[in-house]
Amino acid sequence: SFPTRRSSDLDIAVVGKYVGLPDAYLSIVEALHHAGAANSVHVDIDLLDGEQINDGNVAETLAGAAYGVYGERTQSVTGLAETAAEPLFAGETYQNPVMNDGADPCVYYEDGVYYMYSTNSGEGFAVDVSTDLKHWERKGLAAKKPDIFGETGFWAPELVKRSGVYYLFYTANGESISVAKADSPMGPFTAHTEGYLPGVDGYDGYVFQDDDGRAYLYYSHANDKGNHELRGVELNDDMKSVKPETDVCVCGPRGWEGYMNEGPCILKYNGVYYLTYSGSVWERKTYAVGVAVCDTPLGAFTKDENYPILKYTEYLHGTGHHNFFTAANGELFIVYHCHHSTAEASPRAVCIDRAKFVPAPYGGYRLTVYGPTATPQPAPQAR
């Protein structure tokens, strides 16, 4: 495994020439970066035929899908020689973007079917379905006005199942959070709250259900200083009211994030809560995903200030507003949106990439995203 270092020159000899070398090369660079190397790491990869590729700027290169290529060898070059003679992706592949019309995506998996909800209609929320995360079919509006609250500005849907009921938390009228419910992830959803969720002043809601059965809502709130901070509050069992005494700011924007933290998401791993979020502004190419950690769900989260865990490349801009989900084969994935092109932000497109918790150099685990990718990647259920 790569040691933690502030700068490095690394020479790697690769036996044989194999398909998709740029991805393999950039996977190694990205692994160095996540292991704690500086942003200017010089890596030479020498092939037997004398070809050489050089790159000294990690921040501006396309991140390789290291886990997709090497599996458990994510941060190691051990075994490169034995795999070098074979094509990297012998089975089914997918390539980002997987959908060209959608933003603020959420993926929910149940009984062999993936359901995707996103900001995709002025009438409500259309649902897209897939059985392989590669081929998606739009099934129409699962939630639509006037059955749900709101007239316009339907943003950032989030589906959660609780006690056999499917709840859709979403931003209505581009202002604040409302809740709808249904007996199926396909809908039809009907209003669960009569208007906005009482006691919540914010947008981009995300619901996390903890091991003890408690449910928490995380959301973005514009404070009196003009900064968009992230807040958390415990939900009541009715899923349409909160416990106001628990409402607290869990973190605020800093550094590369500008004045903006939005699109929160929570993962719990090995007893630690990982709060991921988007920073910067969605119209900018620098829109990215950051992470903060805490030992409690509503504590003061500590941010990893070194770098975003997902950020733009020369191929994909505005990579953010995400969600995590576990595929049928147990792999962790991130779903997020990117700009329509490097020249235009809208309409946004949807991408998916692998993610994993990897051991950190000084203990604990680091949430690592192997993306954004814009080249063919192994299909999730092909592994």
Secondary structure, 3 states (H helix, E strand, C coil): CCCCCCCCEEEEECCCCCCCHHHHHHHHHHHHHHCCCCCCCEEEEECCCCCEEEECCHHHCCCCCHHHHHHHHCCCCCCHHHHHCCCCCCCCEECCCCECCCEEEEEEEECCEEEEEEECCCCEEEEEEECCCCCCEEEEEEEECCCCCCCCCCEEEEEEEECCEEEEEEEECCCEEEEEEECCCCCCCEECCCCCCCCCCCEEEEEEECCCCCEEEEEEEECCCCCEEEEEEEECCCCCCECHHHCEEEECCCHHHCCEEEEEEEEEECCEEEEEEEECCCCCCCCEEEEEEECCCCCCCEECCCCCCECCCCCCCCCEEEEEEECCCCCEEEEEEECCCCCCCCCCEEEEEEEEEEECCCCCEEEEEECCCCCCEECHHHC
